[in-house]
Each structure stands twice: as structure tokens, then as C-alpha cells.
Amino acid sequence: MTTLYDRRALFWRIKKEASYPGRQSVKLADNIECRYNWGLDKNILDYVEEHAKNNNRKILLPLQFHVTSINITTCSKIFIWLTDDSYISADIYNAGDDYAYGMNDHDGYMTPEELRATEARRWLKLDNVSGIKHGFPFDQYSIQAYKGGGVVRETPLSEVVKTSHMNCMFITQNQKDES
């Protein structure tokens, strides 16, 4: 039998155009914008995949979301999804507060230099990081709203992604009918 922990995941949505670390733009005046580092060809998934491939499929990532590390550790998996429908999946090994730039616990989990954050609320240690995949299985996941100890409403993830602008969501894999 599959437990809720086995089915629960963190879904991290990133706009494709915002997924290139180092890209910057500065508004100089109305209708005038200065852009630099826009020639970069690697996005966040490329850096995660490359780093994990060279480090036993492990990575440490900084997070800036307003979620607690306790909530994160109630999930078994994470999906980092770009709006072009490419994504990476991984197992959540651990999570904590107060990410420090260049953090290294000497346990094999490190952050690629390109993804290091000067400030971040949380950190994630991920294991079994997949390669880049395409075509996220939205029909297999939903978001559940709880109240008074039970599920009040279950909304398919495909609907939530269309109507919400949240970047971080706790999702649940739908149970298969065993009848």
C-alpha cells in the first residue's frame, strides 16, 4: 500500500524565460531596458542535470520560498518544472533553514556555482536526480485542500497550473483504483 508520504511531492514551477541564472535586466527609463548576460544558453535544469550527473545524482539547492523545511520533508519527491514542459524529478533527502552561500556539509551534496544564492531561506538536498524529461504527467497529480482532518477539495494539477501563479506547490499523486 502506498502511503501519503510516498505520494506527496513538491512542485517547483519556473518560467522558462526566468530559468537562465545570471540573466539580468535593468529598466533605464520608460520603454528602455538594458539587458546583459542574455546570451547564456544553459537554464537551471541544465545546471542541475550536469551537476547531478557528476556528483552521484546528488545536489544541494537554495530555496527562497515561504514554505517551512518541515513541510518540505513531508514530501518524498520534488519536480522542478519549466513552463516549456521540461522538468527534472528527484528524491528529497533532507531540507533545512538558513542556506549559507557555498554551503558544504562534506556529505556529497553541493550547489553548482552557477546556482549559489547569496541569500535564501531554505536549502534542499536532493538524491536520485533524473535527467531532463519532457511532458510532465499532470493528469497523475492533484492539489488537496484539507480542513478538520480530512480532504475538502481535490483539484487536478493541470487546472491549478493554468489558473495559479504560485511557484511552489505541494502536490499529491492520485491513487490508482484497485478494484
N, C-alpha and C positions, 0 to 999 in steps of 0.2 A: 504494500500500500504506500502511495506517495503522500508525504506529509506536506503541510502548508509551507514549511521552510524550504523543501525541495522545489516547490512550485513558485516561490516568491523571488522576484528579481528587481534590480534597479535598472531603470531605462533612462539613459542619458542622451538627450537629443541635442544635436549641434547643427546649426545652419551650415550648409556646405560652404558658403562664402566666408563664414567666420571660422572655418576649421584649419586655416593656414597660420600656424604660430609665427609671430614676427611681423605679419602684415599690419601696417598702421596707416591711418589717415587722419589728417588734421584739417578742420574747416577754417579757412583763412578769412572768408567773407561770404556773403550770400552768393550761392551758385559757384563758389570757388573752393576746391578741395585739393589739398596736397596729399598724394599717396606715395608711400615708399615701401620697399620690400614686397611689391606685388608680383614680382617675377618668380616667387617661390613656387616650386612645383610639388612639394610634399605637404599633405594635410595631416591632421592629428592621427588618423588611422594608419597612415604610412609610418609615422614615427613609432606608434605603439607596436605595430606588427614587426617592424625591423628590430626594435629593442628586445621584444619578447623572443624573437627567433634566435637572437644571440645571447640570451640570458635564461635558458631553461624554461622558456614560456612564462617568465615572471616579470612583473613591472610594479612600480610604486607610482601612483598618480596623485597630484594635488587636486582638491575639490574646493570650490568656492560656494557651494550650495548651502542654503539654510535648512539642512537636514542634520539630524544627530547621528553620530557614529553608531549609537546603539540601534537606531532604526536600520542603518545600512547593514549591520551584522545580522539582522533578521532575514537577510536575503542570501540565497546561495549563489546567485549569478548576477552579472552585470552585462548589459548590452549598451555599447557606445554606437549610436546610430546617427548617420549624417542624412540630411534631407534629400540627398541624391539616391537614397535607399541602399547605401553600402553600410556595413556595420561589422563590429568585432564583438565576440562574446568571450567571457572569462568567468572563472570561479572567483568569488570573493574570499580571500584568505583571511583578511583582517582589515579593520578600519580604526581610525583614531582621530583625535583632535590635535590642533596646533601643528600643522605641517611646517617644517623648517626647510628653508632653501638648501638644496643639496643633501637632504636627509638620507642617511645610510645607516641601517642597523646591522650591517655586515651579515645579513641573512639571505642575500641573493636578490632582494627586492630593491631596485634603484629606479630613479626617474631619469629618462633621457634628458640630456642637457637642453634640448630644444623645448621641452615641456615643463621645465622647472619654473615654479612661480615664486615671486618674491614674497607674496603673502597668500595664504589660503587657510580656510577654516579647518578643513579636514584632509586626511590622506587615506588612500586605499591601497592595499596590497592585493594584487590580482595574480592568480595562478592559472595554468592551462589556457593561456591567451590564444585564441584562434587566429587564423589568418583572416584577411578581409573577405567578407561574404557579400552577396548582393541579393536583394529581395527578402526583406525581413518578414517572418511569418506572423503578421499582425492578427490574423484570424485565430491564432492559438493563445492569445493573451487578452486580459481584460484588467480594468481597474475596479477594485471593490471598495465601496464606501461602507464603513462599519458604524453601528450605533447600538448601545446597550448590549454588547456582547455577541451580536450577530451581523451578518451581511445584510445591509439595507438595499443596496443597489449595486448591480454589476454592469459596467459599461465596456463594450468592446474597445480595445486599444486603438483600432483603426478609426473609430469615431472620435476618440479623445485627441488623437494626433491632428485630426482635421480642424477641431474646434478650440483647442487649447494652445497656449503659447508657453506652457511650462517646459523647462529644460530638464528637470529631474522628476521622475515619477516612479512610484513603487507599483509594480505590475504583478499579476498572478497568472500563471499558466492555467488555462482552462482544463478541468478534469475531463477525462475521456469517459464516455458511458461504458460501463462494464456489464451491461445487461445482455 
